[in-house]
Amino acid sequence: MRLQALTKCAAVAGALALPFGLSASPASAAPIASPGGVGSAVAVSATGSVVVPPTSSVASSAQRPVRKSAAELPANPLIEAHLLNGAAWAGHGRASVADVRVAKLGLAAHAVTAMCENGKGVSNVVNATLGTRALRIGATPNTTVTTDLKGLGAVTVTLNKQVRGHDGNLTVTAIEVSATLAGKTQTISIASATCGKAGGGGGQPGQPSQPGKPTPSPAPPGEAPAPTPVPGDLPVTG
């Protein structure tokens, strides 16, 4: 029964990846991707009173996916998770986790995925709850949900967290949890992926283009500029 449940979770997590365009391909086949710097992924990590080292963490700028997987999260007093997967290649990152449970904070999810491709990201959760509240599937970027738990105070969950770095790379985290445990701020990141734009981007991040200010078009090749008359007297000999 346990094996069947985990297989079902894997199928759900895999299905969530397909609408984003990162369709599954055999490990021996190179994905169709333009160079876009280093892609990376982390299935689960946590900092605070309970530290969980980045699990299924991978980074790569190669054209073929590099993958890391773990059947379950190493034993710790805070979070349980199974089928932790990370994959990365040039301009791409993808992470997925199944059967997530943080009993102390009232968080649970059947499947969680995050994907980043050429500077764009998306994430999904399936059957996710925080206390008695259901968390939205396909939440808009940086959706925040807060609940009060007896003895712990406020627990904040950010869904589909998207942060653009100074280098222009995007990091997408499907679920980020923040709470206070043992007097320390506890943070949990579930399914996180980072990627850059194809071709390396260029330009400076955070500088939006100015609408209504078109760039002058260059003159067509071979077309000479109109002559400018120059006033003056020319000496005449005769």
C-alpha positions in Angstrom: 0.0 0.0 0.0 2.8 2.4 0.9 4.5 1.7 -2.5 1.3 2.4 -4.3 0.8 5.7 -2.5 4.3 6.9 -3.4 3.8 5.8 -7.0 0.6 7.9 -7.1 2.4 10.9 -5.7 5.2 10.6 -8.3 2.6 10.5 -11.1 0.9 13.6 -9.8 4.2 15.5 -9.5 5.2 14.4 -13.0 1.9 15.5 -14.5 2.2 19.0 -13.0 5.4 19.5 -14.9 3.9 19.0 -18.3 1.9 22.2 -18.8 5.0 24.3 -18.4 6.7 22.9 -21.4 9.4 21.0 -19.6 8.1 17.7 -20.9 9.8 14.6 -19.7 12.5 13.1 -22.0 14.7 10.1 -21.8 17.9 10.6 -19.7 20.0 9.9 -22.8 18.3 12.5 -24.9 19.5 16.2 -24.8 16.7 18.7 -24.1 16.0 21.4 -26.6 17.3 24.4 -24.7 19.3 27.6 -25.4 22.3 28.4 -23.2 21.1 30.4 -20.3 23.8 30.2 -17.6 23.5 27.9 -14.6 20.1 26.3 -13.7 19.6 24.9 -10.2 17.0 23.2 -8.0 16.5 22.2 -4.3 13.7 19.9 -3.2 13.6 20.9 0.5 15.8 23.0 2.9 15.2 24.6 6.3 17.0 27.1 8.5 16.3 28.2 12.1 16.0 26.1 15.3 15.8 23.0 13.0 18.2 22.9 10.1 17.6 20.7 7.1 20.4 20.8 4.6 19.4 21.3 1.0 18.2 17.9 -0.2 18.2 16.8 -3.8 20.2 20.0 -4.5 21.7 20.3 -8.0 23.2 23.0 -10.3 24.4 22.7 -13.9 25.0 24.8 -17.0 25.3 21.7 -19.2 22.9 21.1 -22.1 21.8 17.7 -20.7 19.8 17.5 -17.4 21.7 16.7 -14.2 19.4 15.0 -11.7 19.4 14.1 -8.0 16.7 12.2 -6.1 16.0 11.0 -2.6 13.3 8.5 -1.5 12.6 10.5 1.6 13.9 13.4 3.7 16.5 12.4 6.4 15.0 12.1 9.8 14.5 15.4 11.6 12.0 16.7 14.3 10.2 19.1 11.9 9.4 18.0 8.4 8.6 14.8 6.6 8.8 14.5 2.8 9.1 11.7 0.1 10.2 11.4 -3.5 12.4 14.5 -3.5 13.7 15.3 -7.0 15.9 18.0 -8.4 16.9 18.6 -12.1 19.0 21.3 -13.7 20.6 22.3 -17.0 21.4 25.4 -18.9 18.7 28.0 -18.2 16.4 25.4 -16.5 15.6 24.2 -13.0 12.9 21.8 -11.7 12.1 20.5 -8.2 9.3 18.3 -6.9 8.3 16.8 -3.6 5.5 14.4 -2.5 3.8 13.7 0.8 5.0 16.8 2.6 4.0 17.1 6.3 5.1 19.7 8.9 2.8 18.6 11.7 4.1 21.2 14.2 3.1 24.0 11.9 -0.1 22.4 10.5 1.2 22.2 6.9 0.6 19.3 4.6 0.7 18.8 0.8 0.2 15.8 -1.5 2.6 17.0 -4.2 4.6 20.2 -4.7 6.5 21.3 -7.8 8.5 24.3 -9.0 9.8 25.0 -12.5 12.0 27.7 -14.0 12.7 28.0 -17.7 14.7 30.8 -19.4 13.9 33.4 -16.8 10.2 32.4 -16.3 8.8 30.3 -13.5 5.7 28.6 -12.3 4.8 26.3 -9.3 1.9 24.1 -8.2 0.6 22.4 -5.1 -1.9 19.5 -4.8 -4.1 18.9 -1.8 -2.1 21.4 0.3 -3.5 22.7 3.6 -2.3 25.1 6.4 -4.3 24.2 9.5 -7.9 24.1 8.3 -7.3 26.3 5.3 -6.8 24.9 1.8 -3.9 26.4 -0.2 -4.6 27.4 -3.8 -3.4 25.3 -6.7 -1.5 27.5 -9.2 -1.4 30.6 -6.9 -0.4 33.9 -8.4 3.3 34.9 -7.6 4.0 35.8 -4.0 0.6 34.8 -2.6 0.8 35.0 1.2 -1.4 33.0 3.7 -1.1 33.6 7.5 -2.7 31.6 10.3 -2.3 31.7 14.1 -1.4 28.4 15.8 -1.9 28.0 19.6 1.5 28.2 21.4 3.4 29.2 18.2 1.7 32.4 17.1 1.6 33.5 13.4 2.7 31.0 10.7 3.1 32.6 7.3 3.2 30.6 4.0 4.2 32.2 0.7 3.0 30.3 -2.3 4.7 30.6 -5.7 7.4 32.9 -4.3 9.3 34.5 -7.2 12.4 36.6 -6.6 14.6 38.2 -9.3 18.3 38.5 -8.3 20.7 41.2 -9.1 22.2 39.0 -11.8 18.8 38.7 -13.5 18.2 35.1 -12.5 14.8 34.1 -11.2 14.2 31.9 -8.2 10.8 30.2 -7.8 9.9 28.5 -4.5 6.5 26.7 -4.5 6.1 26.9 -0.7 8.1 29.0 1.8 7.1 28.8 5.5 8.1 31.3 8.1 7.3 30.9 11.9 8.9 31.3 15.3 10.2 28.1 16.9 12.2 28.1 20.2 12.7 31.8 19.9 14.2 31.7 16.4 12.8 32.4 13.0 12.2 29.1 11.3 12.1 29.0 7.5 11.2 26.1 5.3 11.6 26.1 1.5 9.8 23.3 -0.4 10.5 22.9 -4.2 12.7 25.7 -5.3 14.2 26.3 -8.8 16.5 29.0 -10.3 17.2 29.9 -13.9 18.5 32.6 -16.1 17.3 33.9 -19.5 18.4 32.1 -22.7 21.5 33.7 -24.1 22.5 35.2 -20.8 20.0 38.0 -20.7 22.0 41.2 -20.9 21.0 44.6 -19.7 20.5 45.5 -16.0 17.8 43.8 -14.0 15.3 46.0 -12.4 15.4 48.6 -15.2 12.0 48.3 -16.9 11.7 49.6 -20.5 9.9 52.9 -21.0 6.6 52.6 -22.9 5.9 55.2 -25.4 9.5 55.9 -26.2 10.2 54.0 -29.4 13.7 53.4 -30.5 14.6 55.2 -33.8 14.8 52.8 -36.7 18.2 52.7 -38.5 18.3 53.8 -42.1 17.9 50.9 -44.6 21.2 49.6 -45.9 22.5 51.4 -49.0 20.3 54.5 -48.4 22.5 57.7 -48.2 21.5 60.6 -46.1 20.0 63.7 -47.8 22.7 66.3 -48.7 22.9 69.4 -46.6 23.3 72.7 -48.6 26.4 74.8 -47.5 26.0 78.6 -48.1 29.0 80.5 -49.4 30.7 82.1 -52.5 32.8 79.9 -54.8 35.6 81.6 -56.6 35.2 81.5 -60.4 38.2 81.6 -62.7 38.0 82.4 -66.4 
